[in-house]
Amino acid sequence: MWCFTSQFTETPPIQPTAVNSTHSACMCDPICVNVGGELYTTTLDTLTRCRDSMLGAMFTGQIPLLRDRNGNFFIDRDGKPFRHILNFLRCNSLDLPGDFTELALLRREADFFQIRPLLEELEKVDSQERVLHFNYKRKPENYELRSCTVRVHTAHVFCTSHALIELLSSSFSYRTGAVSMAPEPGRMDLQLEWVPCPPELPTEQHIRHGFRELSTTQQSENSIYTQGNSNTSTYGSGGVSISDTPSFMAELLRVVMAEGFRIDLVSPDPSDVLNCRRLRCVRY
């Protein structure tokens, strides 16, 4: 998972009443927190387990909080995935049910609250490899069973600028065989999922499994990742196939830096920025 983040903003809801300071005498255990309508009861120690996170800042007096009509602290975020965030803070381990299908949503909330240990655990879950078995036709009426491994890549880009999200959407293209289409942008985010087709997998099998490749939308002059990189290929109609982390990050940085964003070098190692799994960029 690769995440580009600009600035975090939150629009206060109308009903709750603002609290001038959360770090006051009323901040005592147990603490009731209303997250998007879901009520949770926990301790101050749990909420501030990662003190350098946004959640920790909320409950150490650095960020003013709101209260609902019942006096509970109110956070205007999706309440259901917050359960898994609390459990991670309590146990320091990520234990998701086997049929869990909201990984992207949990990743988004963990990114908002800036809980870095949880984001690192989600990165491990995010790297997916699948073994495919398919029939290969050698001759008429002569088939053999073959297998190959494909890697599923996902990227979640978050930015408060909708114009930049649309620009990023237009910079990438999904390809299914000879058909291409632009990814659908959200209001403040862009989610991508693609599966490069390995040489040993026939194209028709790649299509049959519903996989899509990802490429840039223009014949790129980004020599930063096209030169000497055997994992990229150029399509005849223009654009470069994106098959790994460096090629995706290079195209992402090409677009956002042209728009005046700069890398926040506190998080990634500047000498290895194209291989990082999370990246924060800001524009002042």
Beta strands, then each sheet from edge to edge (+ up, - down):
strand 1: 4-5
strand 2: 17-18
strand 3: 31-35
strand 4: 38-42
strand 5: 66-67
strand 6: 73-75
strand 7: 128-139
strand 8: 142-158
strand 9: 172-176
strand 10: 179-181
strand 11: 189-194
strand 12: 213-216
strand 13: 262-263
strand 14: 279-282
sheet 1: 1+ 14+ 13-
sheet 2: 2+ 5- 6+ 3+ 4-
sheet 3: 7+ 8- 11+
sheet 4: 10+ 9- 12+
end
